[in-house]
Amino acid sequence: MFGTIKASGTRLTDLASWSGLSLSAMAELVDGLEQLGYLDQRPDPSDGRAKLICLTGSGWQAIREGRRLIAAIEVDWAGAFGEDAFEVLCRELQRLLDALDPGVREEYIGSHE
């Protein structure tokens, strides 16, 4: 879920929609992560009635740590498969994901530029 939160914040309704969770389930998840110090909620400047879910410093640190762990796993797997085979595997898995839901890649890239 952290990867779908924009740097400027994301509305709860969008997080629920993108994840396929109900609004109430997402609100419960956000509340729990807020209590743990990873997220906070701020007023949406474009709509006074809405709130934006934002990452805190701890939330950003969790993303960095997650990326570090993923990179370490990828190094291990590349060693096990061989660099070229692992690169082919990654490309083919991405192709499969794109075929299953072609909008996901565009949405992810668009929200992180």
DOVEXLUM-984918 format. One line per field, with one value per residue (C-alpha): residue number from 0; y, x, z. Coordinates in Angstrom, 3 decimals, decimal comma. Each point is the difference from the previous one (the first is absolute). Example, Ala and Ser with C-alpha at 12.3 -4.5 7.8 and 13.67 -1.06 7.14 Angstrom:
BEGIN
resi	c(0_1)
Y	c(-4,500_3,440)
X	c(12,300_1,370)
Z	c(7,800_-0,660)
***
This chain:
BEGIN
resi	c(0_1_2_3_4_5_6_7_8_9_10_11_12_13_14_15_16_17_18_19_20_21_22_23_24_25_26_27_28_29_30_31_32_33_34_35_36_37_38_39_40_41_42_43_44_45_46_47_48_49_50_51_52_53_54_55_56_57_58_59_60_61_62_63_64_65_66_67_68_69_70_71_72_73_74_75_76_77_78_79_80_81_82_83_84_85_86_87_88_89_90_91_92_93_94_95_96_97_98_99_100_101_102_103_104_105_106_107_108_109_110_111_112)
Y	c(0,000_2,407_-0,004_1,393_3,040_3,028_2,275_2,752_-2,406_-2,158_-0,096_-2,982_-0,693_-0,295_-2,351_-2,203_-0,007_-0,768_-2,805_-1,595_0,349_1,435_3,553_-1,205_-2,619_2,589_2,481_-2,659_-0,753_3,709_0,513_-2,845_1,294_3,489_-1,328_-1,661_3,341_-0,839_2,196_3,163_1,690_3,608_2,218_-0,121_3,565_-0,602_-1,171_1,049_-2,991_-2,572_-1,154_-1,107_-3,037_0,857_-1,904_1,156_-0,134_-3,523_-0,923_1,227_-1,902_-3,169_0,449_0,443_-3,090_-1,981_1,023_-0,951_-3,445_-0,521_0,970_-2,508_-2,746_0,838_-0,289_-3,432_-1,160_1,306_-2,024_-3,109_0,357_1,779_3,715_-0,446_-2,606_2,124_3,046_-2,055_-1,323_3,537_1,237_-2,923_0,385_3,713_-0,911_-2,387_2,670_2,530_-2,503_-0,687_3,706_2,329_3,126_-0,825_0,833_3,321_0,956_-0,852_1,847_3,010_0,357_-0,196_2,439)
X	c(0,000_2,846_1,010_-3,376_0,132_1,081_2,672_-2,621_-2,468_-2,857_-3,680_-1,286_-2,610_2,742_2,078_-3,058_-0,875_3,524_0,447_-3,394_-0,753_-3,203_0,150_-0,501_2,769_2,402_-0,936_0,778_3,356_0,881_-1,009_2,277_2,934_-0,634_0,125_3,327_1,316_0,329_-2,849_-1,827_-3,119_-0,076_-2,729_-0,184_0,670_-2,146_-3,028_-0,462_-2,237_2,589_3,213_3,256_1,851_3,718_3,138_1,878_3,775_-0,381_-2,190_2,621_2,658_-2,116_-0,156_3,785_0,540_-2,442_1,841_3,327_-1,336_-1,481_3,315_1,838_-2,481_0,386_3,792_-0,410_-2,437_2,188_2,830_-2,162_-1,476_2,872_-0,171_-1,347_-2,606_-1,166_-0,370_-2,086_-2,107_-0,668_-0,966_-2,362_-1,630_-0,537_-1,486_-2,387_-1,024_-0,542_-2,170_-2,079_-0,543_1,550_-1,050_2,060_3,376_-1,208_-1,655_3,099_2,349_-2,323_-0,300_3,759_1,390)
Z	c(0,000_0,749_-3,660_-1,030_2,264_-1,987_1,450_0,358_1,633_-1,256_0,894_1,937_-2,685_-2,635_2,161_0,551_-3,692_-1,199_2,520_-0,505_3,724_1,369_1,281_3,568_-0,295_-1,399_2,734_2,608_-1,648_-0,202_3,643_1,079_-2,044_1,353_3,577_-0,839_-1,255_-3,718_-1,283_0,885_-1,294_-1,155_-1,424_-3,796_-1,197_-3,080_2,037_3,615_0,697_-1,101_1,644_-1,566_1,272_0,153_0,875_3,086_0,325_1,374_-2,977_-2,457_1,960_-0,251_-3,784_-0,185_2,150_-2,133_-3,161_1,594_0,919_-3,466_-1,611_2,216_-0,925_-3,691_0,297_1,620_-2,658_-2,835_1,515_0,158_-3,527_-1,699_-0,871_-3,544_0,952_2,922_-2,258_-2,446_2,877_1,276_-3,482_-0,549_3,386_-0,713_-3,387_1,764_2,527_-2,799_-1,874_3,102_0,706_-2,568_1,907_3,077_-1,541_-1,426_3,278_2,013_-2,343_-0,209_3,766_0,621_-2,557)
***
